[in-house]
Amino acid sequence: MGIGGSAALASLLDACGNGAGAVAPTPPPGATVIRARLFDQVGYDPTVLQTLANRFRALHDDKVFVSIETAHYRELYESILAAGLSKPAPFDVVALDQVWVPEFATRKQLLSLKDQIPDDARSDLMPSLLETFSYNGTNWAMPHVLNVQSLYYNKSQLRTAGFSQPPKTLEDWYQQMTALRRRVTPYADSWAQDEGLVSDFVRIVGQFGGDLFDAAGKPQLLQQPAQRAAAFMRQLVDEHLVRAEIAASTEPDAMRAFLAGGVTFTTNWNFVWGAMDDPVYSQITGQGAVAPIPAAASTGAAAASVSGFLGLGVLANSAHPDLAVAWLRYLTSPEVQAQQAGELPIWTSLQNSAEVRKANPQIGVFLTNLANARPRPKLVHYVEASAVLQRHLHDLVLGAASPGLAMADAQAELLALQARFSN
């Protein structure tokens, strides 16, 4: 199914259905139980996870049993937060969005992995990838799923409009969307008031060569890249280059619109690649393609994307920290990742291997986007900051605030938030 294809596509397309569910059988008497709480919509398929848990148990002579539960994004965050109140924790290994690491590390809820990642493993990982899951010089999680946004496009619709290639610059992209507008809605994105809206804005600011926050965590929404990004979003809405329901559209919604042939372009995560040519989900089999997300010509960059990496961490109050680390190391090992051809591997040696490149012939596109991906800001108060950004960006999308006013109001709130958490 391609990169991201082993994600639970049915769950993604249902977009937040029935909440958490256990996928592991009952542990046998006498076994040490390691409890893992993972994302239910992104990452390895539950059946794959259970197979890996069974193999891990066999490696430990059936004396260690991994119990796997899954949860939606917000539910997972809140369950980790609550787990800090229990000793021992109700879970041992947890999936982490990269932006949660500073908060949970500051709360002392995660076990340091600084001495748990050997030098040979570090040398096979991009330094920026390890840095993503670090805070104050310490690794708190191991990278697991390399989610990165890419530009997905419909080759047939593009050719009908007179274009033989996807856009190379942001200016080219705007020109193509304008030409397409007479025949089809050009673009779908996830601009509902949700975390996806913040991810998209990080990427659009990156397309104009900037970042939302500086290295010290100060917002930069009054600077030119953020101002231009906000104005561009509003322009896309005003010129009917995006779907009319854009303000209610989530990432699965944007994928559905693209897979149905209702739009020519979408910027989205790896799972779209796995669905494009699957007739169970797609009406555009053979027509979909993937490309680097174009940056403004003035940046000189080959692409501009945003990362949504997922990691695995061990809770500091785990009853079995050593075994929890062993399970984490196994699940992220090159041996396991080499078997998951549907995922973009974290290991550089696997990314460059002939086997992975044969299984995923477009991996170079994903790696280009990966190399040019901006992270969402690394803030202890990220969840609160994201809520501020979501609200003001959504006002912009709805037309309830001008781009300039939305950025000014968000800047003021974010500065106040930063001051509150600095004290």
C-alpha positions in Angstrom: 0.0 0.0 0.0 3.0 2.3 0.0 4.3 4.7 2.6 1.8 5.1 5.4 -0.3 2.3 4.0 -0.2 0.2 7.2 -2.0 2.9 9.1 -5.5 2.0 10.1 -7.1 3.5 7.0 -10.6 2.5 7.9 -10.2 4.3 11.2 -8.7 7.4 9.5 -11.6 7.5 7.1 -14.1 7.1 9.9 -12.2 10.0 11.6 -12.7 9.6 15.3 -15.2 6.8 15.7 -15.6 4.8 18.9 -12.6 5.7 21.0 -10.1 3.4 22.6 -10.1 -0.3 22.2 -7.9 -3.2 23.5 -6.4 -5.3 20.8 -4.3 -7.7 22.9 -5.6 -11.0 24.3 -5.7 -11.8 28.0 -2.2 -12.4 29.5 -1.3 -15.8 30.8 -0.9 -16.4 34.6 2.5 -15.4 36.0 3.7 -13.3 33.0 5.0 -9.8 33.6 2.7 -7.5 31.8 3.9 -4.4 29.9 1.0 -2.1 29.0 1.3 0.0 25.8 -1.0 2.9 25.0 -0.7 3.8 21.3 -2.5 6.0 18.7 -5.4 4.3 17.0 -5.3 6.2 13.7 -1.6 6.5 12.8 1.2 3.9 12.8 1.2 0.2 12.6 -2.0 -1.7 12.0 -3.4 -3.4 15.3 -2.9 -6.9 13.8 0.7 -6.0 13.0 1.2 -4.7 16.6 -0.2 -7.9 18.1 2.1 -10.1 15.9 5.1 -8.0 17.1 3.9 -8.3 20.7 3.7 -12.1 20.3 7.2 -12.2 18.8 8.5 -10.1 21.7 6.9 -12.5 24.2 8.6 -15.4 22.4 12.0 -13.7 22.7 11.4 -13.6 26.5 10.3 -17.2 26.8 6.7 -16.3 27.3 7.5 -14.6 30.6 6.7 -11.1 29.3 3.3 -10.1 27.8 2.6 -6.9 26.0 -0.9 -5.6 26.4 -1.8 -3.0 23.7 -4.5 -0.4 24.0 -5.2 2.4 21.5 -6.8 5.8 21.8 -7.6 8.9 19.8 -5.2 11.8 19.8 -6.7 14.0 22.6 -7.8 11.0 24.7 -4.2 9.7 24.5 -2.8 13.0 25.7 -5.2 13.2 28.6 -4.6 9.6 29.6 -0.8 10.2 29.8 -1.5 13.4 31.8 -3.6 11.5 34.3 -1.1 8.6 34.5 1.3 10.9 36.3 -1.0 10.7 39.3 -0.8 6.9 39.7 2.1 4.9 41.1 2.7 2.6 39.4 1.4 4.1 36.2 -1.5 2.3 34.4 0.7 2.2 31.3 4.4 1.6 30.7 5.0 2.6 27.0 3.1 5.4 25.4 2.9 6.9 22.0 3.8 10.6 21.9 3.2 13.4 19.5 6.5 15.2 19.2 5.0 18.4 20.6 4.0 16.8 23.9 7.6 15.9 24.9 8.5 19.3 26.6 5.4 19.3 28.8 5.6 15.7 29.9 9.4 15.9 30.4 9.0 19.1 32.5 6.3 17.3 34.6 8.8 14.5 35.1 6.4 12.0 33.7 8.8 10.4 31.2 11.8 8.2 31.7 15.0 9.6 30.3 16.3 7.6 27.3 19.6 9.5 27.2 21.6 6.3 28.1 19.2 3.9 26.4 20.1 4.8 22.8 23.5 3.3 21.9 26.0 5.1 19.8 25.5 2.8 16.8 21.8 3.6 16.8 22.4 7.3 17.1 24.7 7.3 14.2 22.0 5.8 12.0 19.4 8.4 12.9 19.2 12.0 11.6 20.4 14.3 14.4 17.3 16.5 13.8 15.1 13.5 14.4 16.7 12.7 17.7 16.5 16.4 18.6 12.7 16.4 17.9 12.2 14.1 20.9 14.8 15.8 23.1 14.3 18.5 25.7 17.0 20.3 27.7 19.6 18.0 26.2 17.9 14.7 27.1 16.1 12.2 24.8 12.7 11.4 26.2 11.2 9.3 23.4 12.4 7.2 20.5 11.2 8.2 17.0 8.7 5.7 15.7 6.5 7.0 12.8 7.9 9.7 10.4 4.7 11.5 9.4 5.5 14.3 7.0 3.2 16.4 4.8 3.5 16.0 1.0 1.7 17.4 -2.0 -0.7 14.9 -3.5 -2.1 15.7 -7.0 -4.3 14.2 -9.7 -2.2 13.7 -12.8 -5.2 13.5 -15.1 -6.8 16.7 -13.9 -3.5 18.5 -14.1 -3.0 17.4 -17.7 -6.5 18.4 -18.7 -5.7 21.9 -17.5 -2.5 21.9 -19.6 0.1 21.1 -17.0 2.5 18.1 -17.5 4.3 18.5 -14.1 3.3 19.3 -10.5 4.3 22.8 -9.3 7.9 23.6 -8.5 7.3 26.9 -6.6 4.4 28.3 -4.6 3.9 30.8 -7.4 3.6 27.9 -9.9 1.1 26.2 -7.6 -1.1 29.3 -7.4 -1.0 29.6 -11.2 -2.1 26.0 -11.6 -4.9 26.3 -9.1 -6.2 29.4 -10.8 -6.2 27.6 -14.2 -7.9 24.5 -12.7 -10.7 26.5 -11.0 -12.8 26.5 -14.2 -13.0 22.7 -14.2 -12.7 21.4 -10.6 -12.1 22.7 -7.1 -8.3 22.9 -7.0 -7.4 22.2 -3.4 -8.5 20.6 -0.1 -6.9 21.0 3.2 -7.7 20.5 6.9 -8.7 23.9 8.3 -11.3 22.9 10.9 -10.5 24.2 14.4 -8.2 21.4 15.2 -4.5 20.5 15.5 -4.4 19.9 11.7 -5.0 23.7 11.2 -1.9 24.5 13.2 0.2 22.0 11.3 -1.0 23.5 8.0 -0.1 27.0 9.1 3.4 25.9 10.3 3.8 24.5 6.8 2.4 27.6 4.9 4.6 29.9 7.0 7.5 27.6 6.0 6.5 28.0 2.3 7.2 31.7 2.8 10.5 31.0 4.5 9.6 31.5 8.1 8.7 30.0 11.5 5.9 30.7 13.9 8.2 31.0 16.9 11.9 31.8 17.4 14.4 29.6 19.3 13.4 31.2 22.6 9.7 30.4 22.1 8.6 33.9 21.2 5.9 34.1 18.6 6.7 35.7 15.3 3.3 36.3 13.9 3.8 39.9 13.0 6.8 39.1 10.8 6.5 38.9 7.1 6.4 35.1 6.6 3.4 34.6 9.0 1.7 37.7 7.6 2.1 36.5 4.0 0.9 33.0 5.0 -2.2 34.3 6.7 -3.0 36.5 3.7 -2.5 33.6 1.3 -4.9 31.4 3.2 -7.6 34.1 3.0 -6.8 34.6 -0.7 -7.4 30.9 -1.4 -10.8 31.1 0.4 -11.8 34.4 -1.3 -10.8 33.2 -4.8 -12.7 29.8 -4.3 -9.5 27.8 -4.8 -10.4 25.6 -1.8 -13.5 23.7 -1.0 -16.4 25.7 0.3 -16.5 23.6 3.5 -12.8 24.2 4.2 -13.6 25.6 7.7 -15.0 22.2 8.7 -12.6 20.0 6.9 -10.3 17.6 8.8 -7.3 15.6 7.5 -9.5 12.6 6.7 -12.1 14.9 5.0 -9.4 16.3 2.8 -8.2 12.8 1.9 -11.7 11.8 1.1 -12.2 14.7 -1.3 -9.0 13.9 -3.1 -9.7 10.2 -3.3 -13.1 10.9 -4.7 -11.6 13.1 -7.5 -13.3 16.2 -6.1 -10.1 18.2 -5.9 -6.8 18.2 -7.8 -4.4 18.9 -4.8 -4.2 18.2 -1.1 -1.4 18.5 1.3 -1.6 15.7 3.8 0.3 13.1 5.7 1.8 9.8 4.6 -1.5 7.8 4.8 -2.8 9.3 1.6 -0.1 7.6 -0.4 -1.3 4.2 0.9 -4.9 4.9 -0.1 -4.5 6.5 -3.6 -4.4 3.2 -5.5 -6.5 1.1 -3.2 -9.9 0.6 -4.9 -11.5 0.0 -1.5 -11.0 3.7 -0.7 -10.0 5.5 -3.9 -11.9 6.5 -7.1 -8.7 7.8 -8.7 -6.6 4.7 -8.9 -3.7 5.3 -11.3 -4.3 9.0 -11.3 -2.8 10.1 -7.9 0.8 11.1 -7.5 3.0 12.7 -4.8 5.4 15.6 -5.0 7.5 18.0 -2.8 5.4 20.8 -1.3 6.5 23.9 -3.2 8.0 26.9 -1.4 8.0 30.5 -2.6 10.6 31.0 -5.3 12.3 33.7 -3.1 13.3 31.0 -0.5 15.3 29.0 -3.0 14.2 25.8 -1.1 13.4 22.5 -2.8 10.3 22.1 -0.6 8.5 23.3 2.5 6.7 20.9 4.7 5.8 20.2 8.4 6.6 17.2 10.6 4.1 15.2 12.6 6.5 12.7 14.1 5.3 10.1 16.6 7.5 8.7 19.2 7.4 6.0 21.9 8.3 6.9 25.5 8.3 5.1 28.9 6.4 6.6 31.8 8.7 7.5 34.7 6.5 5.6 37.2 6.3 2.4 35.1 6.4 -0.7 37.3 8.7 -2.4 34.8 11.0 0.3 33.2 13.7 -2.0 31.9 11.2 -4.3 30.1 9.3 -1.3 28.9 12.5 0.1 27.3 13.2 -3.3 25.8 9.8 -3.4 24.2 10.2 0.2 22.9 13.7 -0.7 21.5 12.3 -3.8 19.8 9.3 -2.0 18.2 11.6 0.7 16.8 14.4 -1.6 15.8 15.7 -1.8 12.2 14.8 -5.4 12.1 11.1 -4.7 12.8 11.0 -1.5 10.6 12.5 -3.3 7.7 9.5 -5.6 7.6 7.0 -2.6 7.5 7.3 -1.6 3.9 4.3 0.6 4.3 6.0 3.0 6.7 8.8 5.6 6.2 11.6 4.1 8.3 13.4 6.2 10.9 16.8 4.6 10.1 18.9 6.2 7.5 20.4 2.9 6.4 16.9 1.6 5.7 15.8 4.8 3.9 18.8 4.3 1.5 18.4 0.5 1.1 17.6 -1.0 -2.2 14.8 -3.1 -0.6 12.9 0.0 0.8 13.4 2.0 -2.4 12.0 -0.9 -4.5 9.0 -1.2 -2.2 8.5 2.6 -2.2 9.7 4.0 -5.5 8.7 7.6 -4.5 10.6 7.5 -1.2 12.9 10.3 -2.6 9.9 12.6 -2.6 9.0 11.9 1.0 12.7 12.3 2.0 12.8 15.7 0.2 9.7 16.8 2.2 11.2 15.3 5.4 14.5 17.3 4.9 12.5 20.5 4.4 10.0 19.9 7.2 9.5 22.5 9.9 8.6 21.2 13.3 5.7 22.6 15.3 7.1 24.8 18.1 8.8 23.1 21.0 7.0 24.7 24.0 6.2 23.4 27.4 2.8 25.1 27.0 2.3 23.8 23.4 -1.3 22.5 24.0 -2.4 25.9 25.2 -0.5 27.7 22.5 -2.1 25.5 19.8 -5.6 26.2 21.2 -4.9 30.0 20.8 -3.6 29.5 17.2 -6.5 27.3 16.3 -9.0 29.8 17.4 -7.5 32.8 15.6 -6.7 30.9 12.5 -10.2 29.6 12.3 -11.6 33.1 12.6 -9.4 33.9 9.6 -10.7 31.0 7.6 -14.3 31.9 8.5 -13.8 35.5 7.6 -14.6 36.6 11.1 -11.2 38.3 11.4 -8.8 39.8 8.8 -5.4 38.2 8.3 -3.7 41.1 10.0 -6.1 41.2 13.0 -6.0 37.4 13.4 -2.2 37.5 13.6 -2.1 40.5 15.9 -4.6 39.0 18.4 -2.9 35.6 18.3 0.5 37.3 18.9 -0.8 39.2 21.9 -2.3 36.1 23.5 0.7 34.0 22.8 3.0 36.5 24.4 0.8 36.6 27.5 0.8 32.8 27.6 4.6 32.7 27.3 4.9 35.2 30.2 2.6 33.1 32.4 4.5 29.9 31.8 7.9 31.6 32.2 7.1 32.7 35.8 
